Amino acid sequence: MSVKLLIVALSLCLLQSGIVEGISLSLGDITLFNVNFKTPTFLGRSVAVDSNVRLENDVDPNIQEDSHLNTYSLIKKYGYPAENHTLETDDGYILTLHRIARPGATPVLLVHGLLDSSATWVMMGPNKGLGYLLYDQGYDVWMANVRGNTYSRKHVKYSTHHAKFWDFTFHEMGKHDIPATMDYILNSTGVSQLHYIGHSQGTVVFWIMASEKPEYMDKIILMQGLAPVAFLKHCRSPVVNFLAEWHLSVSLVLKLIGVHEFLPKNEFISMFNRIICDETTITKEICSNVIFLTTGFDKLQLNETMLPVIVGHSPAGASTKQMQHFGQLNRSGGFRQYDHGWLRNHWIYGTIDPPSYHLENVRAKVALYYGQNDWLAPPEDVEMLNRKLPNVVEKYLVDDKEFNHLDFIWGIDARELLWDRMLEIMRNHENSII
């Protein structure tokens, strides 16, 4: 298997160098992707892929523009009050926070998932973005960006070219990023509590914050977890399962080729995504499988017209160590800190095995929403989480058997199937202190 991994690494290097015209990657019985393409030729705003396919020419101009706009510009374009904010964590990371400002209203903090960013809450447009819906319902909407993503790639000491910059997992996000973000919002608005909505990894970092800094639970009106993740024992994601099965070999290969950032967000990868996923290309179905490989796929809930926008904003960056940590959770079946190996564990933690997180510290009110077709947060693992949390006020299985991990934020029918219910629950738990 180590030989196959080295071949994969070599193929990726060749791909980045433009030496190969196609790439296929298979792991056992799973084909991660199998795409034939030619090195793109830039002709104004068009990219020639082959003699009979030309990209971007027939795409709706709004969709084409939105695929290139950042979160602030997207919000401003559609007539909403957009704000950019920056804050510094206690370990030196500089994070960007986006706001759809409604001063004086109850603040809601939205925290994105893995390989995602604040754009996820607004990029589907005013009628299909949860960020816009919350603002329209009278909330002051704040959207976080954790370290390492498109909008949070600065540090007081290190650049993204330093390996030290990428020496983090979601543990540091929960311990440093989310508390700093919450403090900034509460200090800026002058209130004492806020609503928290997290998707996927956005729930992981909340549990970690509660475990490591339980005093922050007093600052939460209600935590709502979309596709909540903690335990990955029953995870069906080929990517996570591969990282769990071949963790030592993957670590070696990634270190050999110097990739500290997982799926780096550079110009080539952005163009590669648009070649595969543009509205006019015949490879749209392949694109769908690539994007949703990690999380599962629900064709009925995906607005395929919006694929250029989706791939224009994601993947938004993550560390390889972060991805390895997800693999470790799958392998161990527990919810615990990063496993450095028994020797370093003993030096860092004082124990051979990494310590488990203290889910009993999640004293805030919690609502859990999950789907039957979710590869990363299957019902069995959500039920394990539910049994560990002390204050779950709502556990709701979305009434659509195909509803998957990304449908919680991008689903065509997400409002009817889920968001309206969330809004009602939020109103029921409004805190009179604010």
ZAVOSE-627330 format. One record per residue (C-alpha): x, y, z; residue in one letter. Coordinates in steps of 0.05 Angstrom, whole numbers, plus 5000, padded with zeros to 4 digits. Layout:
<martis>
+------+------+------+--------+
:    u :    v :    w : residu :
+------+------+------+--------+
:    X :    Y :    Z :      A :
...
+------+------+------+--------+
</martis>
This chain:
<martis>
+------+------+------+--------+
:    u :    v :    w : residu :
+------+------+------+--------+
: 5000 : 5000 : 5000 :      M :
: 5058 : 5048 : 5015 :      S :
: 5080 : 5040 : 4942 :      V :
: 5011 : 5061 : 4919 :      K :
: 5013 : 5121 : 4964 :      L :
: 5079 : 5143 : 4936 :      L :
: 5049 : 5136 : 4866 :      I :
: 4991 : 5180 : 4887 :      V :
: 5039 : 5232 : 4914 :      A :
: 5079 : 5231 : 4850 :      L :
: 5016 : 5237 : 4808 :      S :
: 4995 : 5298 : 4847 :      L :
: 5063 : 5330 : 4836 :      C :
: 5059 : 5315 : 4761 :      L :
: 4989 : 5343 : 4759 :      L :
: 5011 : 5408 : 4791 :      Q :
: 5068 : 5412 : 4741 :      S :
: 5021 : 5403 : 4681 :      G :
: 5059 : 5341 : 4658 :      I :
: 4998 : 5295 : 4657 :      V :
: 4932 : 5307 : 4621 :      E :
: 4889 : 5264 : 4666 :      G :
: 4890 : 5233 : 4734 :      I :
: 4855 : 5174 : 4767 :      S :
: 4860 : 5158 : 4841 :      L :
: 4832 : 5093 : 4869 :      S :
: 4835 : 5066 : 4940 :      L :
: 4813 : 4994 : 4943 :      G :
: 4744 : 4992 : 4913 :      D :
: 4734 : 5067 : 4918 :      I :
: 4751 : 5114 : 4861 :      T :
: 4763 : 5183 : 4890 :      L :
: 4763 : 5216 : 4822 :      F :
: 4775 : 5198 : 4750 :      N :
: 4778 : 5260 : 4707 :      V :
: 4810 : 5271 : 4639 :      N :
: 4828 : 5342 : 4623 :      F :
: 4879 : 5384 : 4586 :      K :
: 4921 : 5441 : 4614 :      T :
: 4875 : 5502 : 4609 :      P :
: 4889 : 5556 : 4559 :      T :
: 4871 : 5626 : 4582 :      F :
: 4832 : 5665 : 4529 :      L :
: 4804 : 5726 : 4563 :      G :
: 4752 : 5699 : 4611 :      R :
: 4744 : 5634 : 4574 :      S :
: 4782 : 5569 : 4586 :      V :
: 4788 : 5520 : 4528 :      A :
: 4782 : 5449 : 4554 :      V :
: 4773 : 5414 : 4487 :      D :
: 4750 : 5430 : 4417 :      S :
: 4676 : 5428 : 4433 :      N :
: 4670 : 5453 : 4504 :      V :
: 4682 : 5525 : 4526 :      R :
: 4673 : 5545 : 4598 :      L :
: 4639 : 5606 : 4629 :      E :
: 4610 : 5633 : 4564 :      N :
: 4539 : 5608 : 4577 :      D :
: 4537 : 5615 : 4652 :      V :
: 4489 : 5664 : 4684 :      D :
: 4532 : 5727 : 4695 :      P :
: 4509 : 5732 : 4767 :      N :
: 4532 : 5661 : 4782 :      I :
: 4598 : 5674 : 4746 :      Q :
: 4609 : 5737 : 4787 :      E :
: 4589 : 5706 : 4853 :      D :
: 4640 : 5650 : 4844 :      S :
: 4694 : 5704 : 4848 :      H :
: 4666 : 5751 : 4901 :      L :
: 4688 : 5745 : 4974 :      N :
: 4638 : 5741 : 5031 :      T :
: 4637 : 5816 : 5044 :      Y :
: 4625 : 5832 : 4970 :      S :
: 4571 : 5779 : 4964 :      L :
: 4532 : 5809 : 5022 :      I :
: 4541 : 5880 : 4996 :      K :
: 4521 : 5860 : 4924 :      K :
: 4453 : 5836 : 4947 :      Y :
: 4437 : 5899 : 4986 :      G :
: 4451 : 5876 : 5057 :      Y :
: 4493 : 5915 : 5108 :      P :
: 4562 : 5881 : 5104 :      A :
: 4619 : 5890 : 5153 :      E :
: 4690 : 5862 : 5157 :      N :
: 4721 : 5852 : 5226 :      H :
: 4789 : 5825 : 5247 :      T :
: 4810 : 5797 : 5314 :      L :
: 4872 : 5764 : 5344 :      E :
: 4871 : 5700 : 5383 :      T :
: 4913 : 5691 : 5446 :      D :
: 4962 : 5647 : 5406 :      D :
: 4973 : 5698 : 5350 :      G :
: 4925 : 5679 : 5293 :      Y :
: 4889 : 5737 : 5259 :      I :
: 4818 : 5718 : 5241 :      L :
: 4767 : 5752 : 5197 :      T :
: 4695 : 5757 : 5220 :      L :
: 4639 : 5777 : 5173 :      H :
: 4575 : 5810 : 5195 :      R :
: 4506 : 5825 : 5167 :      I :
: 4496 : 5882 : 5215 :      A :
: 4432 : 5895 : 5253 :      R :
: 4456 : 5936 : 5313 :      P :
: 4415 : 5926 : 5376 :      G :
: 4387 : 5859 : 5354 :      A :
: 4404 : 5792 : 5385 :      T :
: 4470 : 5767 : 5356 :      P :
: 4476 : 5699 : 5323 :      V :
: 4545 : 5668 : 5311 :      L :
: 4549 : 5621 : 5251 :      L :
: 4609 : 5574 : 5249 :      V :
: 4624 : 5537 : 5184 :      H :
: 4647 : 5465 : 5174 :      G :
: 4709 : 5430 : 5148 :      L :
: 4743 : 5460 : 5086 :      L :
: 4691 : 5516 : 5088 :      D :
: 4685 : 5590 : 5105 :      S :
: 4636 : 5645 : 5123 :      S :
: 4616 : 5647 : 5049 :      A :
: 4577 : 5582 : 5059 :      T :
: 4521 : 5620 : 5095 :      W :
: 4508 : 5670 : 5039 :      V :
: 4535 : 5644 : 4973 :      M :
: 4469 : 5611 : 4952 :      M :
: 4437 : 5679 : 4950 :      G :
: 4386 : 5719 : 4991 :      P :
: 4330 : 5669 : 4984 :      N :
: 4372 : 5607 : 4998 :      K :
: 4425 : 5629 : 5048 :      G :
: 4415 : 5618 : 5123 :      L :
: 4455 : 5681 : 5139 :      G :
: 4406 : 5724 : 5099 :      Y :
: 4346 : 5689 : 5129 :      L :
: 4369 : 5702 : 5200 :      L :
: 4380 : 5775 : 5185 :      Y :
: 4311 : 5781 : 5152 :      D :
: 4281 : 5750 : 5215 :      Q :
: 4311 : 5805 : 5258 :      G :
: 4379 : 5778 : 5281 :      Y :
: 4448 : 5809 : 5281 :      D :
: 4487 : 5758 : 5241 :      V :
: 4561 : 5744 : 5252 :      W :
: 4599 : 5692 : 5211 :      M :
: 4664 : 5663 : 5236 :      A :
: 4726 : 5641 : 5198 :      N :
: 4772 : 5593 : 5235 :      V :
: 4848 : 5592 : 5227 :      R :
: 4875 : 5568 : 5161 :      G :
: 4815 : 5582 : 5117 :      N :
: 4811 : 5633 : 5060 :      T :
: 4798 : 5692 : 5107 :      Y :
: 4842 : 5673 : 5166 :      S :
: 4911 : 5661 : 5137 :      R :
: 4952 : 5710 : 5178 :      K :
: 4992 : 5703 : 5242 :      H :
: 5031 : 5754 : 5282 :      V :
: 5095 : 5713 : 5272 :      K :
: 5086 : 5660 : 5217 :      Y :
: 5064 : 5661 : 5145 :      S :
: 5027 : 5605 : 5110 :      T :
: 5094 : 5584 : 5081 :      H :
: 5117 : 5563 : 5151 :      H :
: 5101 : 5493 : 5174 :      A :
: 5089 : 5522 : 5243 :      K :
: 5029 : 5562 : 5218 :      F :
: 4994 : 5496 : 5200 :      W :
: 5011 : 5461 : 5266 :      D :
: 4939 : 5459 : 5290 :      F :
: 4876 : 5416 : 5289 :      T :
: 4805 : 5433 : 5308 :      F :
: 4828 : 5429 : 5380 :      H :
: 4861 : 5497 : 5375 :      E :
: 4800 : 5525 : 5340 :      M :
: 4756 : 5506 : 5398 :      G :
: 4805 : 5528 : 5450 :      K :
: 4827 : 5594 : 5419 :      H :
: 4788 : 5615 : 5356 :      D :
: 4716 : 5608 : 5380 :      I :
: 4725 : 5639 : 5449 :      P :
: 4762 : 5698 : 5418 :      A :
: 4707 : 5706 : 5366 :      T :
: 4652 : 5703 : 5419 :      M :
: 4688 : 5754 : 5462 :      D :
: 4696 : 5801 : 5403 :      Y :
: 4622 : 5797 : 5386 :      I :
: 4598 : 5807 : 5457 :      L :
: 4645 : 5865 : 5469 :      N :
: 4625 : 5897 : 5403 :      S :
: 4550 : 5891 : 5416 :      T :
: 4549 : 5901 : 5491 :      G :
: 4506 : 5840 : 5504 :      V :
: 4521 : 5782 : 5550 :      S :
: 4496 : 5723 : 5508 :      Q :
: 4488 : 5701 : 5436 :      L :
: 4458 : 5646 : 5394 :      H :
: 4507 : 5595 : 5365 :      Y :
: 4495 : 5555 : 5301 :      I :
: 4550 : 5508 : 5279 :      G :
: 4554 : 5461 : 5220 :      H :
: 4596 : 5398 : 5221 :      S :
: 4665 : 5419 : 5247 :      Q :
: 4630 : 5481 : 5273 :      G :
: 4598 : 5435 : 5325 :      T :
: 4663 : 5399 : 5340 :      V :
: 4697 : 5464 : 5360 :      V :
: 4638 : 5482 : 5405 :      F :
: 4644 : 5417 : 5444 :      W :
: 4718 : 5429 : 5452 :      I :
: 4708 : 5501 : 5476 :      M :
: 4659 : 5474 : 5528 :      A :
: 4709 : 5420 : 5549 :      S :
: 4769 : 5467 : 5555 :      E :
: 4734 : 5532 : 5575 :      K :
: 4667 : 5514 : 5606 :      P :
: 4656 : 5585 : 5630 :      E :
: 4635 : 5603 : 5558 :      Y :
: 4572 : 5562 : 5566 :      M :
: 4543 : 5619 : 5606 :      D :
: 4548 : 5663 : 5544 :      K :
: 4503 : 5618 : 5501 :      I :
: 4428 : 5627 : 5492 :      I :
: 4421 : 5564 : 5451 :      L :
: 4470 : 5522 : 5411 :      M :
: 4442 : 5491 : 5348 :      Q :
: 4483 : 5436 : 5315 :      G :
: 4473 : 5421 : 5242 :      L :
: 4501 : 5353 : 5223 :      A :
: 4535 : 5350 : 5292 :      P :
: 4601 : 5313 : 5295 :      V :
: 4639 : 5286 : 5355 :      A :
: 4642 : 5210 : 5348 :      F :
: 4661 : 5181 : 5280 :      L :
: 4655 : 5107 : 5297 :      K :
: 4602 : 5095 : 5243 :      H :
: 4629 : 5147 : 5194 :      C :
: 4620 : 5125 : 5121 :      R :
: 4664 : 5178 : 5089 :      S :
: 4717 : 5146 : 5044 :      P :
: 4765 : 5203 : 5057 :      V :
: 4761 : 5199 : 5133 :      V :
: 4761 : 5124 : 5133 :      N :
: 4823 : 5123 : 5089 :      F :
: 4859 : 5172 : 5135 :      L :
: 4840 : 5127 : 5194 :      A :
: 4864 : 5063 : 5160 :      E :
: 4930 : 5090 : 5131 :      W :
: 4947 : 5145 : 5180 :      H :
: 5021 : 5130 : 5187 :      L :
: 5033 : 5124 : 5112 :      S :
: 4993 : 5186 : 5096 :      V :
: 5032 : 5226 : 5147 :      S :
: 5097 : 5204 : 5115 :      L :
: 5076 : 5221 : 5045 :      V :
: 5049 : 5289 : 5064 :      L :
: 5112 : 5307 : 5101 :      K :
: 5156 : 5283 : 5044 :      L :
: 5122 : 5329 : 4994 :      I :
: 5117 : 5387 : 5043 :      G :
: 5042 : 5394 : 5043 :      V :
: 5022 : 5423 : 5110 :      H :
: 4958 : 5452 : 5082 :      E :
: 4906 : 5401 : 5059 :      F :
: 4878 : 5419 : 4991 :      L :
: 4912 : 5487 : 4986 :      P :
: 4869 : 5543 : 4960 :      K :
: 4913 : 5568 : 4902 :      N :
: 4897 : 5593 : 4833 :      E :
: 4910 : 5527 : 4799 :      F :
: 4863 : 5488 : 4844 :      I :
: 4810 : 5542 : 4836 :      S :
: 4816 : 5537 : 4760 :      M :
: 4817 : 5461 : 4764 :      F :
: 4751 : 5462 : 4802 :      N :
: 4719 : 5510 : 4753 :      R :
: 4741 : 5466 : 4694 :      I :
: 4707 : 5406 : 4725 :      I :
: 4646 : 5441 : 4753 :      C :
: 4627 : 5499 : 4708 :      D :
: 4554 : 5499 : 4686 :      E :
: 4572 : 5488 : 4612 :      T :
: 4618 : 5429 : 4621 :      T :
: 4598 : 5357 : 4607 :      I :
: 4634 : 5333 : 4670 :      T :
: 4584 : 5363 : 4719 :      K :
: 4563 : 5295 : 4747 :      E :
: 4636 : 5277 : 4760 :      I :
: 4645 : 5343 : 4795 :      C :
: 4586 : 5329 : 4841 :      S :
: 4617 : 5263 : 4863 :      N :
: 4685 : 5296 : 4876 :      V :
: 4656 : 5352 : 4918 :      I :
: 4612 : 5308 : 4960 :      F :
: 4659 : 5249 : 4967 :      L :
: 4675 : 5266 : 5039 :      T :
: 4604 : 5280 : 5061 :      T :
: 4555 : 5241 : 5019 :      G :
: 4513 : 5263 : 4961 :      F :
: 4440 : 5281 : 4952 :      D :
: 4428 : 5299 : 4880 :      K :
: 4356 : 5322 : 4892 :      L :
: 4376 : 5376 : 4942 :      Q :
: 4436 : 5403 : 4903 :      L :
: 4423 : 5463 : 4858 :      N :
: 4472 : 5442 : 4804 :      E :
: 4468 : 5511 : 4771 :      T :
: 4504 : 5538 : 4833 :      M :
: 4564 : 5490 : 4827 :      L :
: 4610 : 5545 : 4799 :      P :
: 4595 : 5586 : 4861 :      V :
: 4606 : 5527 : 4908 :      I :
: 4674 : 5510 : 4879 :      V :
: 4693 : 5584 : 4875 :      G :
: 4690 : 5586 : 4951 :      H :
: 4709 : 5515 : 4972 :      S :
: 4752 : 5481 : 4991 :      P :
: 4773 : 5540 : 5033 :      A :
: 4834 : 5509 : 5068 :      G :
: 4851 : 5464 : 5126 :      A :
: 4914 : 5435 : 5156 :      S :
: 4935 : 5364 : 5142 :      T :
: 4940 : 5354 : 5217 :      K :
: 4867 : 5374 : 5223 :      Q :
: 4847 : 5321 : 5172 :      M :
: 4890 : 5269 : 5207 :      Q :
: 4854 : 5285 : 5273 :      H :
: 4787 : 5268 : 5240 :      F :
: 4818 : 5202 : 5218 :      G :
: 4841 : 5189 : 5289 :      Q :
: 4771 : 5198 : 5316 :      L :
: 4745 : 5147 : 5267 :      N :
: 4800 : 5098 : 5284 :      R :
: 4793 : 5105 : 5360 :      S :
: 4717 : 5110 : 5363 :      G :
: 4724 : 5163 : 5417 :      G :
: 4723 : 5239 : 5420 :      F :
: 4791 : 5258 : 5444 :      R :
: 4851 : 5303 : 5433 :      Q :
: 4904 : 5293 : 5379 :      Y :
: 4945 : 5230 : 5383 :      D :
: 5019 : 5247 : 5376 :      H :
: 5042 : 5175 : 5389 :      G :
: 5051 : 5145 : 5458 :      W :
: 5119 : 5178 : 5473 :      L :
: 5098 : 5249 : 5456 :      R :
: 5030 : 5237 : 5487 :      N :
: 5064 : 5221 : 5553 :      H :
: 5106 : 5284 : 5547 :      W :
: 5047 : 5330 : 5527 :      I :
: 4989 : 5299 : 5564 :      Y :
: 5022 : 5257 : 5618 :      G :
: 4987 : 5195 : 5592 :      T :
: 5001 : 5145 : 5537 :      I :
: 4933 : 5157 : 5504 :      D :
: 4905 : 5226 : 5488 :      P :
: 4853 : 5250 : 5538 :      P :
: 4779 : 5249 : 5519 :      S :
: 4741 : 5314 : 5516 :      Y :
: 4692 : 5330 : 5573 :      H :
: 4624 : 5331 : 5539 :      L :
: 4592 : 5335 : 5608 :      E :
: 4616 : 5408 : 5608 :      N :
: 4569 : 5426 : 5552 :      V :
: 4519 : 5458 : 5600 :      R :
: 4487 : 5504 : 5548 :      A :
: 4421 : 5485 : 5516 :      K :
: 4434 : 5445 : 5454 :      V :
: 4391 : 5427 : 5394 :      A :
: 4416 : 5372 : 5347 :      L :
: 4393 : 5364 : 5275 :      Y :
: 4416 : 5305 : 5233 :      Y :
: 4403 : 5267 : 5169 :      G :
: 4397 : 5194 : 5149 :      Q :
: 4443 : 5201 : 5089 :      N :
: 4499 : 5236 : 5125 :      D :
: 4566 : 5201 : 5117 :      W :
: 4602 : 5244 : 5168 :      L :
: 4547 : 5248 : 5221 :      A :
: 4506 : 5185 : 5214 :      P :
: 4448 : 5175 : 5262 :      P :
: 4485 : 5123 : 5303 :      E :
: 4541 : 5172 : 5320 :      D :
: 4493 : 5229 : 5333 :      V :
: 4456 : 5184 : 5382 :      E :
: 4522 : 5170 : 5418 :      M :
: 4534 : 5245 : 5423 :      L :
: 4463 : 5257 : 5448 :      N :
: 4473 : 5208 : 5505 :      R :
: 4536 : 5244 : 5528 :      K :
: 4509 : 5315 : 5526 :      L :
: 4474 : 5338 : 5591 :      P :
: 4426 : 5390 : 5564 :      N :
: 4397 : 5370 : 5496 :      V :
: 4330 : 5406 : 5488 :      V :
: 4316 : 5383 : 5416 :      E :
: 4339 : 5324 : 5373 :      K :
: 4309 : 5324 : 5304 :      Y :
: 4319 : 5276 : 5246 :      L :
: 4305 : 5314 : 5181 :      V :
: 4244 : 5285 : 5146 :      D :
: 4279 : 5267 : 5082 :      D :
: 4315 : 5200 : 5078 :      K :
: 4365 : 5227 : 5027 :      E :
: 4383 : 5290 : 5066 :      F :
: 4459 : 5293 : 5073 :      N :
: 4515 : 5331 : 5106 :      H :
: 4516 : 5392 : 5060 :      L :
: 4441 : 5397 : 5051 :      D :
: 4438 : 5430 : 5120 :      F :
: 4469 : 5492 : 5089 :      I :
: 4460 : 5486 : 5013 :      W :
: 4398 : 5443 : 5006 :      G :
: 4344 : 5468 : 4958 :      I :
: 4289 : 5453 : 5010 :      D :
: 4331 : 5467 : 5072 :      A :
: 4285 : 5523 : 5095 :      R :
: 4221 : 5481 : 5091 :      E :
: 4254 : 5419 : 5119 :      L :
: 4295 : 5450 : 5175 :      L :
: 4308 : 5525 : 5179 :      W :
: 4237 : 5547 : 5196 :      D :
: 4238 : 5497 : 5253 :      R :
: 4304 : 5525 : 5277 :      M :
: 4277 : 5596 : 5278 :      L :
: 4217 : 5574 : 5319 :      E :
: 4262 : 5539 : 5370 :      I :
: 4307 : 5601 : 5374 :      M :
: 4248 : 5645 : 5390 :      R :
: 4224 : 5596 : 5443 :      N :
: 4292 : 5600 : 5478 :      H :
: 4304 : 5675 : 5474 :      E :
: 4337 : 5697 : 5538 :      N :
: 4308 : 5758 : 5574 :      S :
: 4378 : 5778 : 5598 :      I :
: 4395 : 5807 : 5529 :      I :
+------+------+------+--------+
</martis>
